[in-house]
């Protein structure tokens, strides 16, 4: 495959070019669900293979059967990933009770795709392997929309798998293929910005909570145990309204600090969580720790992506410092 063709394949997958495809206005989610439906029913042994996709023996009869049984699902995934837009049709009015079944399905098919990519690389079909890689990365990006925290974390988890495949396989790729991956690396794996996910999560949760101020039972949905102490009856609404004001204040402080210096971010997190506990900010004490965990996960994700990028630069004989300078200029 020519370098220009390979770059075009990557660009289409990430929604930055059309390359003579005319139907990019369709909804990728519909194609993804078709791909999910074509996946085989996984038993415990299958799931163990998928979890170990980097190391599992590709010559094993069971693995070969799993690869063969998932070919149609993978073809549907690759086709769906060529569509620019993706709308999962989520009913966000359900708030914390919202089900996101597409996320677990996406993790499953992403692992299948990585297993196929390994097999194709071993078989000398590296261009096809990279096509599977591109489709999986586009699926990850689409999983992250809307950018709720759990969606963002699944997006990063799938992208981590793609990065691991690149890291494991880079020496077996041609110089042209590595160059193509490097040219689109920042488009494939843009630095995760927690402020974006935090803002989306805050809007999502606050919008839902404001519809539930007269309903004490909703507290179970955000993790409040039955033994928790809070005003009942006519005192519940004013109590909740005050708690929402405090939560919105705390969310905004954390969002403002999220993309700053890491030491200051950690200081802000500790201050807000300590304050939530000492001042009886019930909702903040329940919801803020999830943001702290997500921030740590995003930091790890950004560091891992940078490490993989640097390894590609070294294989191409380019200096890591020069690559970092190029990246700074692009940003």
C-alpha positions in Angstrom: 0.0 0.0 0.0 1.4 3.4 -0.9 2.0 5.9 1.9 -0.6 8.3 0.5 -3.2 5.5 0.5 -2.3 4.4 4.0 -2.6 8.0 5.4 -5.9 8.4 3.6 -7.2 5.2 5.3 -6.2 6.6 8.7 -7.7 10.1 7.9 -11.0 8.6 7.0 -11.1 6.6 10.2 -10.6 9.7 12.3 -13.1 11.8 10.4 -10.6 14.3 8.8 -10.9 13.4 5.2 -13.5 11.9 2.7 -11.2 10.3 0.2 -13.9 9.7 -2.4 -16.4 8.2 0.1 -19.8 9.8 -0.3 -22.0 8.5 2.6 -20.1 9.8 5.7 -23.3 11.5 6.9 -24.7 8.1 8.1 -24.7 7.1 11.8 -21.8 4.9 12.7 -23.6 3.7 15.8 -26.0 1.7 13.6 -23.2 -0.1 12.0 -21.4 -0.7 15.3 -24.6 -2.4 16.7 -24.7 -4.6 13.6 -21.1 -5.6 14.3 -21.9 -6.3 18.0 -24.8 -8.5 16.9 -22.5 -10.6 14.7 -20.1 -11.3 17.5 -20.1 -14.9 18.7 -21.4 -15.7 22.1 -18.3 -15.7 24.3 -17.8 -18.3 27.0 -15.3 -18.0 29.8 -12.6 -19.5 27.7 -13.2 -17.0 24.9 -13.0 -14.1 27.3 -9.8 -15.3 28.7 -8.4 -15.4 25.2 -9.6 -11.8 24.6 -8.1 -10.5 27.8 -4.8 -12.1 26.8 -5.0 -11.0 23.2 -1.3 -9.7 23.2 0.1 -13.1 24.3 -2.3 -15.8 23.4 -1.1 -18.5 21.0 -2.4 -17.7 17.6 -1.9 -21.3 16.4 -4.2 -22.6 19.1 -7.3 -24.3 17.6 -9.7 -22.5 19.9 -8.1 -19.1 19.0 -8.4 -20.0 15.3 -12.0 -20.8 15.8 -12.6 -17.6 17.6 -10.9 -15.6 14.8 -13.0 -17.3 12.1 -16.2 -16.9 14.0 -15.7 -13.1 14.4 -14.7 -12.3 10.8 -18.2 -10.9 9.8 -18.3 -8.8 13.0 -14.9 -7.3 12.2 -15.9 -6.5 8.6 -19.0 -4.6 9.9 -16.8 -2.8 12.4 -14.5 -1.6 9.7 -17.4 -0.5 7.5 -19.1 1.4 10.4 -15.9 3.2 11.4 -15.8 4.9 8.0 -18.9 6.9 8.9 -18.0 10.3 10.2 -20.8 10.8 12.8 -21.9 8.6 15.7 -25.0 9.0 17.8 -25.7 6.3 20.3 -29.2 7.6 21.0 -28.7 7.9 24.8 -31.5 9.1 27.0 -29.5 11.4 29.3 -32.6 12.3 31.2 -32.1 9.0 33.1 -29.0 10.5 34.8 -27.0 8.2 36.9 -29.4 5.4 36.1 -28.5 5.6 32.4 -27.4 2.2 30.9 -24.5 2.2 28.4 -24.5 -1.3 26.9 -22.5 -0.2 23.9 -19.4 0.3 26.1 -19.0 -3.3 27.1 -19.8 -4.4 23.6 -17.2 -2.0 22.2 -14.5 -3.4 24.6 -15.3 -6.9 23.4 -15.1 -6.1 19.7 -12.0 -4.0 20.2 -10.2 -6.9 21.7 -11.3 -9.1 18.8 -10.0 -6.5 16.4 -6.6 -6.4 18.1 -6.4 -10.2 18.0 -7.2 -10.2 14.3 -4.6 -7.5 13.8 -2.0 -9.6 15.5 -2.9 -12.6 13.3 -2.8 -10.6 10.1 0.6 -9.1 11.0 2.0 -12.6 11.5 0.5 -13.6 8.2 2.2 -10.8 6.4 -1.0 -8.8 5.9 0.2 -5.7 7.8 -1.9 -3.2 5.7 -5.1 -5.1 6.7 -3.9 -5.1 10.3 -3.5 -1.4 10.2 -7.0 -1.1 8.8 -8.4 -3.0 11.8 -6.3 -0.7 14.0 -7.8 2.4 12.4 -11.3 1.1 12.8 -10.8 0.3 16.4 -9.4 3.7 17.1 -12.4 5.4 15.5 -14.7 3.1 17.6 -12.8 4.3 20.7 -13.3 7.9 19.7 -17.0 7.3 19.2 -17.3 5.6 22.5 -16.1 8.8 24.1 -19.2 10.7 22.8 -20.8 12.2 24.7 -17.7 12.7 26.9 -19.1 11.5 30.2 -16.5 10.1 32.5 -17.3 6.5 32.1 -17.4 6.9 28.3 -14.1 8.7 28.3 -12.5 6.0 30.4 -13.7 3.3 28.0 -12.4 5.3 25.1 -8.9 5.5 26.7 -9.0 1.8 27.6 -9.6 0.8 23.9 -7.0 3.3 22.7 -4.5 1.8 25.2 -5.0 -1.5 23.5 -4.3 0.0 20.1 -1.2 1.7 21.5 -0.1 -1.6 22.9 -0.5 -3.2 19.5 1.6 -0.5 17.9 4.3 -0.9 20.6 4.4 -4.7 20.2 4.3 -4.6 16.4 6.3 -1.5 15.4 9.5 -3.4 14.5 7.5 -5.6 12.1 6.0 -2.7 10.2 7.6 -1.0 7.3 9.2 2.4 7.5 6.3 3.8 5.4 3.7 2.3 7.8 5.5 3.7 10.9 5.7 7.1 9.1 2.0 7.0 8.4 1.2 6.2 12.0 3.5 8.9 13.2 1.9 11.5 10.9 -1.5 10.8 12.3 -0.5 9.8 15.9 -1.7 13.0 17.5 -5.0 12.8 15.6 -5.5 9.2 16.7 -4.5 9.8 20.3 -5.0 13.5 21.2 -4.0 14.4 24.8 -7.0 13.7 27.0 -8.2 16.8 28.7 -10.1 16.1 31.9 -11.8 19.5 32.0 -13.8 18.6 28.9 -15.1 15.3 30.4 -15.6 17.0 33.8 -17.7 19.7 32.3 -19.9 17.2 30.4 -20.2 15.0 33.5 -21.2 18.0 35.6 -23.8 19.2 33.2 -25.2 15.7 32.8 -25.4 15.0 36.6 -26.6 18.5 37.6 -29.3 18.6 35.0 -30.6 15.2 36.2 -30.3 16.0 39.9 -32.3 19.2 39.5 -35.3 17.2 38.2 -35.1 15.0 41.3 -35.1 17.5 44.1 -38.5 16.2 45.3 -37.6 12.5 45.1 -35.6 11.1 48.0 -35.3 7.7 46.4 -33.1 9.0 43.6 -30.2 9.2 46.1 -29.7 5.5 45.8 -28.7 6.2 42.2 -25.7 8.2 43.3 -24.6 5.9 46.0 -26.3 7.2 49.1 -27.0 4.2 51.4 -30.4 3.7 53.2 -28.8 4.5 56.5 -27.6 8.0 55.4 -28.9 10.9 57.4 -30.6 13.7 55.5 -33.8 15.8 56.1 -37.1 14.1 55.2 -40.5 15.4 54.2 -40.9 19.1 53.4 -37.3 19.7 54.5 -35.8 17.5 51.8 -36.3 20.0 48.8 -34.5 23.0 50.4 -31.7 20.6 51.7 -31.2 19.2 48.2 -31.3 22.6 46.5 -28.5 23.8 48.8 -26.5 20.6 48.1 -26.9 21.2 44.4 -25.5 24.7 44.7 -22.5 23.4 46.7 -22.0 20.5 44.2 -22.0 22.9 41.2 -19.5 25.2 43.0 -17.2 22.2 43.7 -17.5 20.9 40.2 -16.5 24.3 38.7 -13.5 24.6 41.0 -12.3 21.1 39.9 -12.9 21.9 36.2 -11.0 25.2 36.5 -8.0 23.4 38.0 -8.1 20.2 35.9 -5.8 21.0 33.1 -3.3 23.0 35.2 0.0 22.0 36.9 -0.4 18.5 38.4 0.7 19.5 41.9 -1.8 22.3 42.0 -4.5 19.9 40.6 -3.8 17.4 43.4 -3.9 20.2 46.0 -7.3 21.4 44.7 -8.7 17.8 44.7 -7.6 17.3 48.3 -9.0 20.6 49.4 -12.4 20.0 47.8 -12.8 16.5 49.1 -11.7 17.4 52.6 -14.1 20.4 52.6 -17.0 18.2 51.3 -16.5 15.8 54.2 -16.1 18.4 56.9 -18.9 20.7 55.7 -21.4 17.9 55.0 -21.5 18.4 51.3 -23.3 15.2 50.8 -23.4 15.1 47.0 -19.8 16.4 46.6 -18.4 13.8 49.0 -20.0 11.1 46.9 -19.3 12.4 43.4 -15.9 14.2 43.5 -13.7 11.1 44.3 -14.8 9.7 40.9 -13.3 12.8 39.2 -10.1 12.3 41.1 -9.8 8.7 39.9 -10.6 9.7 36.3 -7.9 12.4 36.4 -5.3 9.9 37.5 -6.4 7.5 34.7 -6.2 10.3 32.1 -2.7 11.2 33.3 -1.6 7.6 32.9 -3.2 7.5 29.4 -1.4 10.6 28.2 2.0 9.3 29.5 1.5 5.9 27.9 0.6 7.5 24.5 3.7 9.7 24.7 5.9 6.7 25.4 4.6 4.8 22.4 5.1 7.9 20.2 8.7 8.2 21.3 9.3 4.5 20.5 8.1 5.0 17.0 10.3 8.1 16.6 13.3 6.1 17.7 12.6 3.3 15.3 12.4 5.8 12.5 15.7 7.2 13.5 14.2 10.6 14.6 15.1 12.3 17.8 12.5 12.3 20.5 13.3 16.0 21.2 12.7 17.0 17.6 9.4 15.0 17.6 8.3 16.8 20.8 9.2 20.2 19.2 7.1 19.3 16.2 4.2 18.3 18.4 4.4 21.6 20.3 4.3 23.6 17.0 1.2 21.7 15.9 -0.5 22.4 19.2 
